[in-house]
Structure formats: C-alpha cells, structure tokens
Amino acid sequence: MYDWRKMSDEEKAEVLEFRISQHNPWHLPSSFEWGKWFHVTAACYEHKHLFGFSPQRMGIFSQALFDCFVQSQTEVAAWVLLPNHYHVLAKVHVLPLLKKKLGRLHGRMSHYWNVEEGMKGRKCFHGCSFRPIRSDAHKWSTFNYIHHNPVKHGYVDKWTDWAYGSARQYLKQTPRASVLAAWKAFPVLGMGKGWDDE
C-alpha cells in the first residue's frame, strides 16, 4: 500500500494516471489534505490570436482546457480564455501531472492548428506560467482579475458579455452584493502589469 505523505510529486502523478487509466475514482483518500493554489497562465507565441482564429476554435480549446484540468485532479475556481492567452485559478494537487497534461494539450492543439492553417512548424505557444498563490487575499484578487480580464483587454464592457470563462456562472450563482463586496475588498490594482499587457 502506498503512503501519499512519503511519495514524491512524480510518484503521485504516476499513481493518479494509473488510477485514471483503470477508470478508478480520481479523488485521493479523504484523510489526506493536500494541494496548493496556483494562477496558471499561457499565451500564444508573439501574442498572436491563435485561439481567436474562429469561435469554433475558442469553444473547442475551452473544453479541452477544462478537461485537462479535471483530468489533472485540480479544483478550478476561475478561468478565462481570450483570443491569445488564458488564465486559470486552480488548487493543484500534483503539479507535474498538470504540467505534463498542459504540455500535451499545447502540442496537440498546435499540430491541429498548423495543419488547419497550412502553417507546418509554426510555434504556437509561449510557455506556461504557474504562479503560487500566497494568501487568501491574493487568491481573491486573482479570482477577480481573471473574471475582469476580457474587460481589461477591451474585448467586452461587462463580465457577462464574455462567453469563454467562468464569470457568467459566478455571477449567476452569487448575489450581486457579494460580488461587489469581493470586488471592493480584493481589488486587482496593478495586477498583470509587465506580464499581461497585450
């Protein structure tokens, strides 16, 4: 029997992948509390609008991205896909597993897009960043930042106008007073300056 507390992240990733392949439940033993929150973000190479090539591509990649996080044993709190980058706030249990799954997703989608557009060998992604969340306040500010991102970049005027993200669901399930209180208590301020300007 394996002891989760004594296993490395790589060993945990292997066990989880095996459990998934055997169609076993993806959850871990309830007696073991683990996982850290991360702000995960990736951009298209040179900020080209590769996701935004078509509404169909945006929809397909949104679903594939969400599936990738689910299969990596994460708890997604907020996410958004823009035409040239994405953001996800997630509680990550096995970081190497998530990195591996995202790497495969990026590679697979790059291949499909390059075939579709006749651009063999084109570089589509500019890496992927995993920023650890430092506090509850940082988590809430990141949550607000992700939902506000389409407005920040000028794609829409209101959160509810953007279809590729979790903002609509959040606003539907949360009383308006609570949303406004969270926005006021945890402002985004200068978040993203220098790394999410385009």
CORNORZI-V519968 format. One record per helix or strand of 2 or more residues. SS is the DSSP state (@ for helix, = for strand). FROM is the first residue (numbers start at 0). TO is the last residue. If there is no record, write none. Layout:
# CORNORZI-V519968
ss=SS from=FROM to=TO
ss=SS from=FROM to=TO
This chain:
# CORNORZI-V519968
ss=@ from=3 to=5
ss=@ from=8 to=20
ss== from=35 to=43
ss=@ from=44 to=46
ss=@ from=50 to=52
ss=@ from=54 to=70
ss== from=73 to=80
ss== from=84 to=91
ss=@ from=94 to=116
ss== from=124 to=131
ss=@ from=135 to=151
ss=@ from=158 to=160
ss=@ from=166 to=172
ss=@ from=175 to=184
